[in-house]
Each structure stands twice: as structure tokens, then as C-alpha cells.
Amino acid sequence: MSDVAHAGPGSKSAPYWMTGPGVIFFIALLGAPMIMTLLLSLHSYDFTLGIQNDWTLTNYIEVLGDPYFHKIFGRTFGLALLVTVICIAIGAPEAYVLSRLSNPWKSIFLLVVLGPLLISVVVRTLGWALFFGGNGVLTMTAQALGFGEEPVSLMFTFSGMTIALVHVLVPFMVISVWAALQKIDPQTEDAALSLGASKFTTLRRVTLPQAMPGILSGSIIVFALTASAFATPAIIGGRRMKVVATAAYDEYLSTLNWPLGATIAIVLLAANIAIIVSYNQLVERRFAKVFE
């Protein structure tokens, strides 16, 4: 009889047989394209002859050594950090209030929070573009309030991208924190209050440490999605406020320099992984000390 037949619930090989199809599917859909992108980034490009059949690190030297790309990567990760901080400041309290509501209000407000996820990111971003435009709602409101006759526009600005991305990504933070708060035993808070702790102390010393896994996972999701976002920065930021995703897009479709575009994508992926892993380790090491 084959090994598969012996792979029962108590078999040591059972986890491998159960996870094997998922791993193969993951490698086929994500791993193979990333390997192909990595291999493409190791070729040079000639504007008259196209992609060359050689192996070189020239593209990485250019991306890592050119101040132009330094500025784009700095803007991208600065934007990701700012959006993440704002999403924590908005999403964590919102999730806490949501977890304290009783039905049917909890279900109603949960639907309100998750409702924007049912609408395309492009549609929501275009709505912000209409709001931010020189003849948009922002300008008309400012003129109606007597702040001047000049158009007020947040298009092609860092602030405009930040606001639009926060609107797009704050539901992910709310979901992550709310899921963590749902696992908290209410008796732990009652015990703290019965022992004389104030509500603020209970929130800081009991509730917040237990909610930190949700804040951590939510911040990682928001940071990664912001750093790799394309639609919102492309529409709101345009060519004036390039981020890494739009820079890679331009190399692929404007200059047709596919190896350089692939290099930008690989460097973004590597930087994202390094930042997220370092952040995760830092928080896990210092978590207990912060909330002692």
C-alpha cells in the first residue's frame, strides 16, 4: 500500500500531504513569476537592440546608486510609514469602539467599515480625484467659506496621496484589530477593574497588550499594501509624485526597459521583506518591556 494510504491523522507525513498542494499552487502562481522577474533583472538593455542575452548586475548598481531612485524609494517608504501610523491612529480606536457595540449596531457599523472594500480601488480613487481637483468639491467649499478665489487642489501632492491611501487601507487595520479584540476575555478587564485599576490603566495594561497582535498584523498589511500600491499613487500623484510602483510601470511601458523595471520591482520586494521582518522582530522583543 502506498505512503498516501498510511498518511492518516496521526501520521508524521500527514501535514506534508495536506499542505503540499497549497505549496505547489503558491509556487506556481507567485514563485515562478518572481523567479522570472529576477532572471529578467539580470539582463542588460539596449535602446536599439532591446533586451540583451547576457548576465549583469548593472541594473542593480544603477537603482541602488542613482539619487533619482533614492528619492523615489524614500518617498514610497515615507508614504507607507505615514499611512500606517494614521491608519493605526484611526483604525485601532474605531475597532475598539466597534467591539464594544451590541447587536444590531455592531453588525451595521461593521458593514459601514467594510463597505468601501466592496468598491473598486480605482473608483474610490477617482472619487478623491474629483474631490481634490482644481474645480472639485474642495475648491468650491473653500471658496464658499471665503478662503479665497484661487483653486485649492491636492492633486499631484504627497498629502493627497496620503489621504486617499488612508481611506483605501484603514478597513484592513480595523479588521485586524477587531479580530484580535474579539479573542479577549472580558473577565480579564473586569478583574482589573475589581482590583482597583482605572479604566485607562485597564485599557493600557490589559486590553492594549492583548490587541497588539492585531495592531502589528494590521500595520504590516497596511505598510506592504501602501509600499506596493499603484492605482492610487498613479491617479492622485501622477508623474509629479512618482512612487516605486509607478516608476517600474514607466520602465516597462514607457521606455520599454523591462530589465530595469524588473530590478526596481525586486529591490522593492527585498526592501519590503527586510523592513517588515525587522519591524516584527523589534516589536516582539520590546513588547513586554513597553507594557510592563
C-alpha positions as CSV (number, residue, x, y, z in Angstrom):
1,M,0.0,0.0,0.0
2,S,1.3,3.4,-0.9
3,D,2.6,6.0,1.6
4,V,-0.5,8.1,0.9
5,A,-2.7,5.4,2.3
6,H,-0.8,5.3,5.5
7,A,-0.9,9.1,5.9
8,G,-3.6,9.1,8.5
9,P,-4.4,11.8,11.0
10,G,-1.6,10.5,13.3
11,S,1.0,10.1,10.6
12,K,4.1,12.3,10.7
13,S,3.8,12.8,6.9
14,A,0.1,13.9,7.1
15,P,0.9,17.7,7.4
16,Y,3.1,17.5,4.3
17,W,0.5,15.8,2.2
18,M,-2.1,18.3,3.4
19,T,0.0,21.4,2.8
20,G,1.7,20.1,-0.4
21,P,-1.0,21.1,-2.9
22,G,-1.2,24.6,-1.4
23,V,2.6,25.0,-1.6
24,I,2.7,23.8,-5.2
25,F,-0.1,26.2,-6.1
26,F,1.7,29.1,-4.3
27,I,5.0,28.3,-6.1
28,A,3.3,28.1,-9.5
29,L,1.3,31.3,-9.2
30,L,3.8,33.5,-7.2
31,G,7.2,31.9,-7.1
32,A,7.6,31.2,-10.8
33,P,6.8,34.8,-11.9
34,M,9.1,36.2,-9.2
35,I,11.9,33.9,-10.4
36,M,11.3,35.0,-14.0
37,T,11.3,38.7,-12.9
38,L,14.6,38.1,-11.0
39,L,16.2,36.5,-14.0
40,L,15.0,39.3,-16.3
41,S,16.5,41.9,-14.0
42,L,20.0,40.3,-14.5
43,H,20.0,41.2,-18.3
44,S,21.1,44.5,-19.8
45,Y,19.0,46.6,-22.2
46,D,19.9,48.5,-25.3
47,F,17.6,51.1,-26.7
48,T,18.2,49.9,-30.3
49,L,18.7,46.2,-29.8
50,G,16.4,45.6,-26.9
51,I,17.0,43.0,-24.1
52,Q,20.5,41.6,-24.3
53,N,21.3,37.9,-23.8
54,D,23.8,38.4,-21.1
55,W,24.1,38.4,-17.3
56,T,24.9,41.6,-15.4
57,L,24.3,43.5,-12.2
58,T,24.3,46.8,-14.0
59,N,20.6,47.4,-13.3
60,Y,21.0,46.9,-9.5
61,I,24.1,49.2,-9.5
62,E,22.0,51.9,-11.2
63,V,19.0,51.6,-8.9
64,L,21.0,51.4,-5.7
65,G,23.4,54.2,-6.7
66,D,21.2,56.7,-8.5
67,P,19.9,59.6,-6.3
68,Y,16.8,59.7,-8.6
69,F,15.8,56.2,-7.4
70,H,16.8,57.0,-3.8
71,K,14.3,59.9,-3.8
72,I,11.5,57.6,-5.2
73,F,12.2,54.8,-2.7
74,G,12.4,57.3,0.1
75,R,9.1,58.9,-0.9
76,T,7.5,55.4,-1.2
77,F,8.5,54.2,2.2
78,G,7.9,57.5,3.9
79,L,4.4,57.4,2.5
80,A,3.9,53.9,3.6
81,L,5.1,54.8,7.2
82,L,2.8,57.8,7.4
83,V,-0.2,56.0,6.1
84,T,0.4,53.1,8.5
85,V,0.7,55.5,11.5
86,I,-2.5,57.3,10.5
87,C,-4.3,54.0,10.0
88,I,-3.3,52.8,13.5
89,A,-4.5,56.1,15.0
90,I,-7.9,55.8,13.2
91,G,-8.4,52.1,12.9
92,A,-7.4,50.9,16.4
93,P,-9.9,53.2,18.4
94,E,-12.5,52.5,15.8
95,A,-12.1,48.8,16.2
96,Y,-12.2,49.1,20.0
97,V,-15.5,51.0,19.8
98,L,-16.8,48.6,17.3
99,S,-16.0,45.6,19.6
100,R,-17.9,47.2,22.5
101,L,-21.1,47.8,20.5
102,S,-24.0,45.4,20.9
103,N,-26.1,43.9,18.1
104,P,-27.6,45.1,15.8
105,W,-25.4,48.2,15.9
106,K,-22.2,46.1,15.7
107,S,-23.3,44.5,12.5
108,I,-24.4,47.8,11.0
109,F,-21.2,49.6,11.7
110,L,-19.1,46.7,10.7
111,L,-20.8,46.8,7.4
112,V,-20.2,50.5,7.2
113,V,-16.5,50.0,7.8
114,L,-16.1,47.1,5.3
115,G,-18.4,48.7,2.8
116,P,-15.7,50.6,0.9
117,L,-13.9,47.3,0.2
118,L,-16.9,46.3,-2.0
119,I,-16.0,49.2,-4.3
120,S,-13.0,49.1,-6.7
121,V,-9.9,50.9,-5.6
122,V,-9.8,52.8,-8.9
123,V,-13.4,54.0,-8.4
124,R,-12.7,55.3,-4.9
125,T,-9.5,57.0,-6.1
126,L,-11.3,58.6,-8.9
127,G,-13.8,59.9,-6.4
128,W,-10.9,61.5,-4.5
129,A,-9.5,62.9,-7.7
130,L,-12.9,64.7,-8.3
131,F,-12.8,66.0,-4.7
132,F,-9.2,67.2,-4.9
133,G,-9.3,68.7,-8.4
134,G,-8.9,72.4,-9.1
135,N,-12.6,72.6,-9.9
136,G,-13.7,70.0,-7.4
137,V,-15.6,69.9,-4.1
138,L,-12.6,71.1,-2.1
139,T,-12.2,74.2,-4.2
140,M,-15.9,75.0,-4.1
141,T,-16.1,74.5,-0.4
142,A,-13.1,76.8,0.2
143,Q,-14.5,79.5,-2.0
144,A,-17.9,79.2,-0.3
145,L,-16.3,79.7,3.1
146,G,-14.4,82.7,1.9
147,F,-10.9,81.3,1.9
148,G,-10.1,83.0,-1.5
149,E,-11.0,82.6,-5.1
150,E,-7.9,80.6,-6.1
151,P,-8.4,76.9,-6.8
152,V,-7.4,74.6,-4.0
153,S,-6.1,71.3,-5.2
154,L,-4.4,68.4,-3.6
155,M,-3.9,66.6,-6.8
156,F,-0.3,65.6,-7.5
157,T,0.7,66.2,-3.9
158,F,2.0,64.0,-1.1
159,S,-0.9,65.0,1.1
160,G,-3.4,64.0,-1.5
161,M,-1.9,60.5,-1.9
162,T,-1.8,60.1,1.9
163,I,-5.4,60.9,2.4
164,A,-6.6,58.7,-0.5
165,L,-4.5,55.7,0.7
166,V,-5.6,56.0,4.3
167,H,-9.2,55.9,3.0
168,V,-8.4,52.8,1.0
169,L,-6.5,50.9,3.6
170,V,-7.9,51.8,7.0
171,P,-10.5,49.0,6.8
172,F,-7.7,46.4,6.8
173,M,-6.4,47.9,10.1
174,V,-9.9,47.9,11.6
175,I,-10.5,44.2,10.6
176,S,-7.1,43.1,12.1
177,V,-7.6,44.9,15.4
178,W,-11.2,43.9,15.7
179,A,-10.4,40.3,15.2
180,A,-7.8,40.5,18.0
181,L,-10.2,42.2,20.3
182,Q,-12.8,39.5,19.7
183,K,-10.4,37.0,21.3
184,I,-10.1,39.0,24.6
185,D,-11.8,37.5,27.6
186,P,-14.0,40.3,29.1
187,Q,-13.3,38.8,32.5
188,T,-9.7,40.0,32.4
189,E,-10.9,43.6,32.2
190,D,-13.5,43.0,34.9
191,A,-10.8,41.5,37.1
192,A,-8.5,44.6,36.6
193,L,-11.3,46.9,37.5
194,S,-12.3,44.9,40.6
195,L,-8.7,45.2,41.8
196,G,-8.8,48.9,41.7
197,A,-7.4,49.7,38.3
198,S,-8.8,52.7,36.5
199,K,-10.4,52.3,33.1
200,F,-7.4,54.0,31.4
201,T,-5.0,51.7,33.3
202,T,-7.1,48.7,32.3
203,L,-7.1,49.8,28.7
204,R,-3.3,50.4,28.7
205,R,-2.1,47.4,30.8
206,V,-4.8,44.7,29.9
207,T,-6.6,45.5,26.7
208,L,-3.9,47.1,24.6
209,P,-1.3,44.3,25.1
210,Q,-3.8,41.7,24.0
211,A,-4.8,43.8,21.0
212,M,-1.2,44.4,19.9
213,P,-1.0,41.3,17.7
214,G,-3.9,42.8,15.7
215,I,-2.2,46.2,15.5
216,L,1.0,44.5,14.4
217,S,-0.6,42.4,11.7
218,G,-2.7,45.3,10.5
219,S,0.3,47.6,10.3
220,I,2.3,45.1,8.3
221,I,-0.6,44.7,5.9
222,V,-1.1,48.4,5.5
223,F,2.6,49.1,5.1
224,A,3.1,46.4,2.5
225,L,0.0,47.4,0.5
226,T,1.0,51.1,0.6
227,A,4.6,50.5,-0.5
228,S,3.4,48.4,-3.4
229,A,0.3,50.5,-4.3
230,F,-0.1,51.6,-7.9
231,A,-3.6,52.8,-8.8
232,T,-4.0,55.4,-6.1
233,P,-0.5,57.0,-6.5
234,A,-0.8,56.8,-10.3
235,I,-4.1,58.7,-10.3
236,I,-3.5,61.1,-7.3
237,G,0.3,61.5,-7.5
238,G,0.7,61.3,-11.3
239,R,4.1,61.7,-12.8
240,R,5.0,64.6,-10.5
241,M,4.9,62.4,-7.3
242,K,6.3,59.1,-8.5
243,V,6.5,56.1,-6.2
244,V,8.3,52.8,-6.8
245,A,5.3,51.1,-8.5
246,T,4.7,53.9,-10.9
247,A,8.4,54.1,-11.7
248,A,8.5,50.3,-12.5
249,Y,5.4,50.8,-14.6
250,D,7.0,53.6,-16.6
251,E,10.1,51.5,-17.3
252,Y,8.0,48.6,-18.5
253,L,5.6,50.5,-20.8
254,S,7.2,53.9,-21.5
255,T,10.9,53.3,-22.0
256,L,10.4,49.5,-22.6
257,N,13.4,48.9,-20.4
258,W,12.0,45.7,-18.9
259,P,15.2,44.6,-17.1
260,L,15.3,47.9,-15.2
261,G,11.6,47.7,-14.4
262,A,12.2,44.2,-13.1
263,T,15.1,45.4,-11.0
264,I,13.0,48.1,-9.4
265,A,10.3,45.5,-8.5
266,I,12.9,43.1,-7.0
267,V,14.5,45.8,-4.9
268,L,11.1,46.9,-3.7
269,L,10.2,43.3,-2.7
270,A,13.5,42.8,-0.9
271,A,13.2,46.2,0.9
272,N,9.6,45.4,1.9
273,I,10.6,42.0,3.3
274,A,13.6,43.4,5.2
275,I,11.5,46.2,6.8
276,I,8.6,44.0,7.7
277,V,10.7,41.2,9.3
278,S,12.8,43.8,11.2
279,Y,9.7,45.5,12.5
280,N,8.1,42.3,13.5
281,Q,11.2,41.2,15.5
282,L,11.6,44.6,17.1
283,V,8.0,44.7,18.3
284,E,8.2,41.1,19.6
285,R,11.4,41.8,21.5
286,R,10.3,45.0,23.1
287,F,6.6,44.3,23.5
288,A,6.8,43.0,27.1
289,K,9.1,45.9,28.2
290,V,6.8,48.6,26.8
291,F,3.7,47.5,28.7
292,E,5.3,46.4,32.0
